[in-house]
Amino acid sequence: MPQMKRFAVLMCCAACGGGSGGPPVTATTSFAVTTFSGNGPSPLDPLKDQTISIQVVFPSIDTARGDESDTTDCISTVVSSFPAEPTASGATADLVQTQILDMLAYWDIKLQLCKTSGGSSITLHSEIDSLNLAFGCLGLPASAFVRTSSGYPELTTMTASHCSATILDVVNNRVLGNQDFTVDFVTNKAEIP
């Protein structure tokens, strides 16, 4: 299975967190592992049929306007953080923290808005050579459809639905996931350029 690739172009500005309103972005989700495939065995195997709960705090961000996947109909804004602060909670917290989150320092969120209906999406993503993680959501609320004066998407506080998860243990060829859950994105507008 090929690794997921991230491409952010036109790096334009950075904002540091630390203002009185909190971090620029926080993403939170919880879902049961309902997809389980590949050859294994993997250190992630105990997560089969279990619930994963995580929160990723972006304490500072870089913002890119535009992405390699953009078209004339769909354009993107990508915010990234290095290092981000991912934290697991719940019954599987120890395993998720040590075998997934502690390995992933660079995280990004890509919001792509399309002029025509359908196709708009938001993705929470991180990867290293041995581990890929992506949560992609196609259900965006009306509050997500905000654009900057130059026409690019502006990341806003929202609950995205119709999300799917892919966690790929590349080394052991194990895929864990879920096809229908939500991700909450909370933004501090004062900290987002």
C-alpha positions in Angstrom: 0.0 0.0 0.0 1.6 3.3 -1.0 2.4 5.9 1.7 0.1 8.9 1.9 1.9 12.0 0.7 1.6 15.6 1.9 2.2 18.6 -0.3 1.9 22.1 0.9 2.9 24.9 -1.5 3.1 28.7 -1.3 4.2 28.9 2.3 3.1 32.3 3.3 3.2 33.0 7.0 3.6 31.6 10.5 1.8 32.4 13.7 3.0 31.4 17.2 0.5 30.4 19.9 0.7 31.7 23.3 -1.8 34.5 23.1 -4.5 34.7 25.8 -7.0 32.8 23.7 -5.1 29.5 23.6 -3.5 27.5 20.8 -4.4 28.3 17.1 -6.0 24.9 16.5 -7.1 21.9 18.4 -8.6 18.7 16.8 -10.4 16.1 18.8 -11.9 12.8 17.9 -13.0 9.4 19.2 -13.9 6.3 17.1 -14.0 2.5 17.3 -11.6 0.6 15.2 -14.0 -1.2 12.8 -11.6 -1.8 9.9 -8.7 -4.2 10.5 -6.7 -5.6 7.6 -3.3 -6.6 6.4 -0.8 -9.3 7.3 0.5 -8.3 10.7 1.3 -9.1 13.4 1.6 -5.6 14.6 2.0 -3.8 17.9 -1.4 -2.1 17.0 -3.3 -5.4 16.9 -4.7 -5.0 20.4 -6.6 -2.0 19.1 -9.0 -4.2 17.0 -12.6 -3.4 18.0 -11.4 -0.9 20.6 -12.0 2.9 20.8 -9.3 5.4 20.0 -9.7 8.9 21.5 -7.2 11.6 20.6 -6.7 15.3 20.8 -4.0 17.1 18.7 -3.1 20.6 19.8 -1.3 22.9 17.3 0.6 25.2 19.6 2.0 27.2 16.6 1.2 26.9 12.9 2.5 27.5 9.5 -0.1 28.4 6.9 0.0 27.5 3.2 -2.5 28.8 0.6 -2.9 26.3 -2.2 -2.0 22.6 -2.6 -0.9 20.3 -5.4 -4.3 18.7 -5.5 -6.1 22.0 -6.1 -8.2 22.6 -9.3 -10.0 25.6 -10.7 -13.1 24.4 -8.8 -11.4 23.4 -5.5 -8.7 25.3 -3.6 -7.1 24.6 -0.2 -5.6 26.1 2.9 -3.1 23.9 4.8 -2.1 24.6 8.4 0.8 22.6 10.0 2.5 22.3 13.3 6.0 21.0 14.2 5.9 19.8 16.8 2.2 19.3 17.5 1.0 18.0 20.8 -1.1 14.8 20.3 -2.6 13.1 23.4 -4.6 9.9 23.7 -7.2 9.3 26.4 -9.5 6.5 27.4 -8.9 2.8 27.8 -6.5 2.5 24.9 -4.5 5.6 25.8 -1.2 4.0 26.7 -1.0 1.9 23.5 -2.2 4.7 21.2 0.2 7.2 22.9 3.3 5.0 22.7 2.7 3.1 19.4 1.1 5.9 17.4 1.1 9.5 18.7 4.6 9.7 20.3 6.0 8.8 16.9 4.3 11.6 15.0 5.6 15.1 15.5 4.5 16.9 12.3 0.8 17.3 11.8 -1.3 19.2 9.2 -4.9 20.0 8.5 -6.0 20.6 4.9 -9.3 22.3 4.3 -10.3 22.2 0.6 -13.4 24.0 -0.4 -15.1 23.5 -3.8 -17.4 25.9 -5.7 -19.7 23.1 -6.8 -21.6 20.9 -4.3 -19.7 17.9 -3.1 -16.0 17.5 -3.0 -15.2 19.8 -0.2 -13.2 18.2 2.6 -11.0 18.5 5.6 -8.1 16.2 6.5 -6.1 15.7 9.7 -2.8 14.0 8.8 0.6 12.9 10.0 3.1 10.4 8.7 6.6 9.0 9.0 8.2 6.3 7.0 7.0 3.5 9.2 3.5 4.9 10.2 0.8 6.9 8.3 -2.3 8.4 9.8 -5.1 10.3 8.1 -8.6 11.3 9.1 -10.6 12.7 6.2 -14.0 14.2 6.4 -16.5 15.0 3.7 -19.3 16.4 5.9 -18.6 20.0 6.4 -21.1 22.4 8.2 -22.1 25.7 6.7 -19.7 27.4 9.2 -16.7 25.8 7.3 -17.4 27.7 4.0 -15.6 30.9 4.9 -12.9 32.3 2.6 -10.2 34.9 3.0 -10.3 38.1 0.9 -8.1 36.3 -1.6 -10.6 33.4 -1.9 -8.7 30.8 0.0 -10.5 28.7 2.7 -10.3 30.0 6.2 -10.1 27.4 8.9 -13.0 27.9 11.4 -14.4 26.1 14.5 -16.5 23.2 13.2 -17.6 19.6 13.7 -16.8 17.7 10.5 -18.8 14.5 9.9 -18.7 11.5 7.5 -15.0 11.0 8.5 -12.9 8.0 7.7 -9.7 7.0 9.4 -6.7 5.2 8.1 -3.8 4.2 10.4 -1.2 2.3 8.5 1.6 0.4 10.2 3.8 0.4 7.1 6.5 -2.0 8.6 4.0 -4.7 9.5 1.4 -4.1 6.8 -1.5 -3.5 9.2 -4.3 -1.1 8.5 -6.8 0.1 11.2 -9.7 2.4 10.5 -13.3 3.5 10.7 -15.6 4.8 8.0 -18.1 7.0 9.9 -17.2 9.3 12.8 -16.7 13.0 13.6 -13.8 15.3 14.2 -14.1 18.6 16.2 -11.8 21.4 15.1 -11.6 24.4 17.5 -9.8 27.5 16.2 -8.5 30.6 18.0 -9.1 33.1 15.2 -6.6 35.6 16.8 -3.8 33.1 16.3 -4.5 32.1 12.7 -3.0 34.3 10.0 
